[in-house]
């Protein structure tokens, strides 16, 4: 925008930005020096964005250590609910030794609280200078206040080489198409991609395995990057600045609650421990109130009726699995014991490999098996948290009826003469020995999921029979739910498993659509396509599980 070769439009918009930048810094100074003592809730939307950015900067730079702030303290509670000012919160953090003075690179360690606050303020202002997120807030404010127009923003996409001039450009500049319709069409046609926008959903991951061998056939994380350009400094800088985090391998590192994809584990635990049989019927009373805080089935208006385990998997009936988790906690004296129940459930988590990393030869986050509340843990909530690679190993064990592999993305290592140095063929590290009736119940339940009205329309076009399980997990009430889907095919003799996780992906219907596309590629890969891509329509079915 400020280069000598910038276009007239770029120079014009940047001149407006420069005129606004100093006043925005003044706004931030008022937030920091106590001139503006409004609570977070009392600030304008723009001021709240500055406050959130400041909190992110000092947290990500290791300056604010929130672990030293007690949620029981009044100021912490006021901050959490937006009822105190940034000035008061930061002074409170200093008083609790939650501001790491060493991270501020201050030579004099003997400082009073006012001196620490002054150093903190200086650090924040220096970090904001040239910060892209700060610039975006200012540009957004300029747009909202009518200083620049949506059409000018769209024209910049051409000026800066994001798009090549086309008929849409002519329609835009000639006012045939308005800015909203223009940008919507470009997003729909994936000329502007999710990773460019960093708006939910803008990321996802997929893992495909061979359940007969434990080999990883595909491992993808979106957004990704061009490895051939990684040595280009400007390209690498753009990757670091991209808020969609293309350098982050989500398949290996991003943990989410598994949601209802976990329910096959609970089914196995209930069947193998004898608290249910394949013919046990449980009546869905919608609200489960036998222990602690009552929990509801996802269907809060209509009961699933009296159902057995395969129907419970198909309908993803939370009430059924709450009851199984509860029964796992009934001790030999007939009393409910939460600790006893979670230990029994954790035994089956470990059998499916969720107590360890997947074996894939890449950096991987450690799994987190829930250690509390067998009722909530039974539906994949509580403290359950796993990466897509770990869920892929679990579903590989399901599809193979008990073969637990250390997954591998490597085949073999040879020297320059093709002489074998090391063979990385996966080995079975354990076998899960369940009754055949247990495996049949799980397989039949997953097969029925695909016949469910929610997913039948997605998978009906495939010639191969698929078994699957959807999952939805909420991490942030202000953002969409995560969407998960685990599957294998063919149903009667599995050749591949497909695991899909779409963070903030508006639920499992969309992740199921991605799994179907992968299975379509595997089993129909010789079919011709027109090569055109288009964004999926997320205004379709909503799946609750």
N, C-alpha and C positions, 0 to 999 in steps of 0.2 A: 504493500500500500504506500510505503514511503520511499521506494526505490526511485532512482532518477528516470528509469524507463517506465514508470507507472503510467497508466492511461489517465485521461482527464477525469473520468468517473472515479477511479481509485483515488486520485489526488483530492478531488472534491470531498469525497466521503471522509478521507483521512483528515482533512483540514477541520471538518466538523468534530471528529473524534478528538483531535488535539485541543480544540477549544473547550471540550467537555471534560477532558481527563483531569485537569487540575482541580476543577470544582468537585469531582468525584473523590479525589484524594482528600479534599477538605472535608467532605462528608464522612469519610473514614476516620480522619483525625478527630472529628467531633465525637464519634462513637468510642474512640480509644481514650480521649483525654477527659471524658466525663461531661463535656458540654452537652452531649445528647445522652441523657440518662433514661431514655425510653426503654421499656422491656422489649425483648425480642418480638412479642406479640404486638407491641405498640409501635413498632417501626414500620416503615413502608416496605413494600415487597422488594424493592431494589436494595434497601438497607439490610433486609434479612439475608439477601444473597451475599452481601459483603461479609456479614457476620458468619455465615456458614463457610465461606471461603477462608476466612481468617482461622476459624476453628480447624478446618482441614489442614491448612498450612502448618500450624504449630503442632498438630497431632502427628502428621506424616513426617515432620522433621525431627520427631523425638523430643520436642520441647515440652509439650503438655502430656503428662503421664496420668491419664484418667483413672488408673488403678488405685491411685492414692486419694481419690475423691469418693467418699462414702455416699451411697444412694440414700442413706438415712439422714444426711445433713440437710438442713432447711434450704440452703442456697443451691445445693445439687438438685433438689426437688423442684425449686423455682425455675432453675435453668432448663431442666428436662421438660417442664410444662410451658416454657417460653415466658415466664413471669418475672424475669430479672434482666438487667442490662448486661451487655458485654463487659463494660467497665467493672461492674460489681463482681461478675463471674471470674474474670481474670485476676482481680485482687484476692478473691477468695482462694483461687488455685495457688497463688503465691503463698498465702498464709498456711496452706496445707502442704507446702513443699512439693507441689505437683508440677512446678515449672523447673525444668532441668537447666540450671544456670550454666553448667558445663557446655550444653549444646548451643548456648548463645555466644560461645567463644569470648567470654569476658575474662580479662586477665586478672582483675581484682575479684577474688571470691568472697571478700568480706563486704557485702553490700546489704543495705537495708531494703525493705520491701519497695519503697519508692524508686530506688535506684534500679532494682531488678525490673520493675514495671517500665521504667524509661528505656532500659535496654531491650525489653521485649517489644515495646512499641516501635523502636527503631528497626528491629529485625523484621517485624511485620511489614512496615512501610517499604523497606528495601526489597523484600520478597515480592510485594505486589507490583513493584515497578518492572514492567515488561512481562508480567504474568499473563498468559493467554486467557485464563479463566476470568481474570479481572477485566481484560479487554472485551471479552464476550458479554459480560454483564453491562458494560458501558454501551456497546453497540446495540444490545437489546433495548436498553433504556432509550437510546436515540430513536430506535424504530417505534417503540411504544408512544413516544412523545411527539412523533410526526416530524422529527428532524431529517430523517431519511425515509424512503418508501420501500415497500415490499418489492416493487418492480426494480428498483435500483439494486437491491440485494440479489435478486435473480439475475440481473444483467452481470453482476460481478462474477457469477459462476462461469460466464463466457470470457470475461475480461481476464480472469486468472487461470484459464485453461482447464478448469474442472470439466466443462462441457465444450463440445465443438459446435460452432454455429450451424443451426439447422432451421427447419420450417417453424419449429416451436419458438425459436429466438425471434423470427420475423413477426410472428403473431403476438409475442410479448411486447416488443418495442412499438408495434403498431396498435396496441391496445385491443387486439382481437381476443386475446386471452389474458385474464387477470392473474396476479401473482399467485393466488391460492391455487387456482386450477392448474397453473403451470407447474408449481412445485409438487402438487399431488400426483400429477401424471409422471413426472420424472422419478418420483419415489416408487410408484406403482410399476414402472418399467425397469426398475433397478439401475437406472442411469445415475441416480443418487442412491448409494447403498446404505444399509443400516449402520455399518461401522463409521461412515462419514457423519452420520447424524448423532450417534451416541444416545439415541432415544430408545426406551424400552419398546420391544425387544431388539437388541442390537448384537447379541452374541449367542453362541451355542456350541455344543460339542457332541460328537458321535463316536462310538466305538463299536467295531464289528469284529466278532471272533468266530473261529471254527470250533464248535464244542466237542468235536471228535479228537482234536489235537491240542487245543489251547493256544493256537496261533492267533495273533492279532492281524486281521486282514485289512483293517482301516482304522485310523485314529486321527480324527480331525477336530480342530478348534477354530471357531470363527469369532472375530475376524483373524486373518492370518497376515502374512507378509511375503514379499518376494525375497527369498534367500540370496538370489543373485545380486541384489542391490544393497545388501546389508552393510557393505563397506562404504557406501555413499553417505557421507556425513549428513547432508541435508535430508536424505531419505530416512536415515536412522533417527534424526532429530524429530521428523514428522511422526515416526512410530511412537517415540517417547511422549509426544504431545497429544496423541490420539486418545481421547477419553474412553474409547471402546477397548483399549488395552490389547492391541494385536500381539504383543510380545508375551502375553500371559497364556500359558497352555492350560485352558480350562478343563480339558479332558483329564489332566493329571493333577491339577492344583485346586480347582474350584469345588469346595464342598457345599452340599445342600442337604437338607432333610430329604430322605427318600420318599416320603409320603406313602401313598398306597402301593408303590412298587415293592414295599417291604412285606406286604401281607402274605406272600407265599412262605416267608420264614415263620410268621405267626401260625399259619396253617400247619406247617410241618411240626412246630413245637406242640401245638394242641393235639394233633393226631398221634405223634410219637410218644408224648407223655401221657396219653390216654384221657385227657380232660374232655376231648370230643372224639367221635368216630365219624367215618364218612356218612353215616346215617343220622348223626345228631342234628336236631332242628332247634334253632334258637329264634325266639320271636323278637323282632325289632320293635322296641317300645319307644324309639326315637331318642329319648333322653336317658342316658345311663347315669344312675345316681347311687350306685352301691358303695362308692368310695369317694372321699374328698369332694372336690368341686365337680358338680355334674357336667358331663360332656355329652354333646349331641351328635347324632348321626348327621352326615352331610345333607341328607334329605330331611329337613326339619318340618316339612308339611305332611309328607306321606310316608308311612311305614313300608319297609320291604317285606313285611309279613313274617311268617315262619319259614326259615330257609336253612339249608345245609351248606357245607363249606364251599362246594363248587359254585352255587348261586351267590354266596357271599363274596367270592372273588369276582365273579361276573359283575355284580351290582356295586362292588366296593363298599359293602355295608359296614360302616364304622361300628355300629352297635354290636354286630356279631363279633368283631375282633376285639372290642372292649371287653366283651364277656369272656372270650378266650384268654385274654391277658389277665383278667380277674381270676379265672379258674386256675391259671398257672400259679397264682399266689396263694391258693388254699393249701395250708400245711397239713401234716398228718393228724393234727388235732381238730381239723375242720375250720380253722380260723384263717382269715385273710392276712397274709404277711407280704408286704410290698417287696422287701429285700429278697425273700425266697422266690417270689415271682420273677423279679428282674434277673436273678441269677439263672433261673431255668431258661428264660428267653435268651439271655446272652450266650448260653451254651450253643444255641442254634445259630445265632449270629456268627459265632466263631467257626462253627462247622462249615458255613458258607463262605468263610474267608474274610469276613468283615472286621476281624480283629487285627488285620495286617494289611500292608500295601499289596498291590496286585501282582508284583513281580516284573512289570514292564520296566525296561531298562532306561528310564527317564526319571528326573526328579518328580517326586510324588508326595502330596500332603498325607499326613497320617490320618487314618479313619478314626471316627469317634462313635463307639458303641454306647448307646444310652445306658446309664447306670442308675436310673430312677424310674419310678412309676410304670409298672408293666402294662397298665391299662392304656396310657397314652403312647407308650413305646410300641405297643402292639399294632398301631396304625402308622408307624414310621415317623412319629413325632417325638416329643420329649427332647432327649439329647442325641438322637441319632443324626449323624452327619457324615456323608461319604462323597467321594469323587466319582465321576462317571466311569473311570477305569475300574474302581472297586465294585461298582454296581454291575459292570460288564463281567467281572470274574464271578460274581454271585449268580448272575443269570446264565452264565456258561455252565456252572455246576448244576443248575436246575435243568437246563436243556439236555445235559449228558446223563441225567438221573444219578448225579452224585460224584462225578469226577471233578476234583478240585485241582486246578492247575496253577502254577506260577505262569501267568501270561507272558508272552514274549513278542516283541516286534522285530527281533533279529532272527535270521535263519542260520547263518554260519559265517565264520571268519576264515578267510583263506589268504595265503601269501600270493606273491605275484605269479607264481606258477600254478595257481589254483589248488595248491596242496592244503588240505584242511588243517587249520590251527585249532579252532574250537567250534563245536556244534551247539547251537542254542535252541535246538528242538525242545519245546516245553515238556516237562515231566509231570506226571500225576503225583502230587505231594500228599494227597489223602483221598479217600473215597468215603462218601457219606452213605452209610448203609441204612436205608429206610425200608419200611414195608412197601411192597409194590402198590398196595392200596393208597398209601400216602402220596406216592408219585402220581398215580392215576388221578387222585383228587386235585392235585395242583395242576397237572396238565389239562384236565378237563375244564377246570375253572378258568385257566388262561385262554383256552380255546373259545369258551363262551364269551369272554371279553370282546373278542373280535366280532362275534355275532350280535353283540349289544348294539342297539340302534345308534348309539353315539359314534361307534367306530365302523359299523358295517359299511357305511357309505364310502369310507376311506379305503378299506381293504378289499371291497367286493370286486374290484377290477383286476385283482391278481389271480393268476392261475394256480398259485401255490397256497396251501392252507397254512395260516399263521396262528400262533398263540402269542398273547401279549398281556401286559398289565400297565395301566396308566397310573400316574401319580401327580398330585398337586401339592405344593408346599409353599406356605407363606413365610417370608422372611421379614418383610417390611410392609406395614399396613398402608403406607403411602405409595407403594409400587405394586405392579401386577404380581400374581402368584407365579412361582416357577412351574414349568411344565416338564414332566418326565415320562418316558415310555421305554419299557424293556420288552423284548420280543425274541422269538426264534421261529425258524421255518426250515423245511416243511414240518408240520405238526407231528406226523407219525415217524419221522426220521430226521431230526434237526441237523442241518448242514451249516447254518449261520445263526448267530445271535446279533441283534442290533439294539444298542442302548443309546438313547437320545436325551440330552438335558438342555432345555432352553431357559436360562436364567431370566426371570421376570417375563416369561414367554406367554402370558395370558392362559395358563393352564395346559392340560395334557392333550387336548385335541390337536394343537399345532405340533407338538412333539410327535404325536402319532402320525401326522401327515409326513413329517421328515423321515420317520422310520419306514413308512410305506414307500417313499421315493427310493430309499436305499435298497429295500427288498426288490423293488421293481427293477432297479439297475442290476442287482445280482442275478435275478432269475429271467429277466427279459432284456438283457443288455444288448442283444443284437437288433432290437427294434430301432428303426430310424426315428429321429426327432428333427424338428425344424430349427433347433438350436436357440430358439428365443426363450428368454427368461422373463418371468413376471413375479412380483411379490405375491405371497399368499393372501387370501382374504381372511382376516382374523375376526370378521363380524359374523362368523358362522356359529356352529354348535359350541356350547360351553359344557365341559365335562367336570363334574364335581367328584372328588375322591379323596 
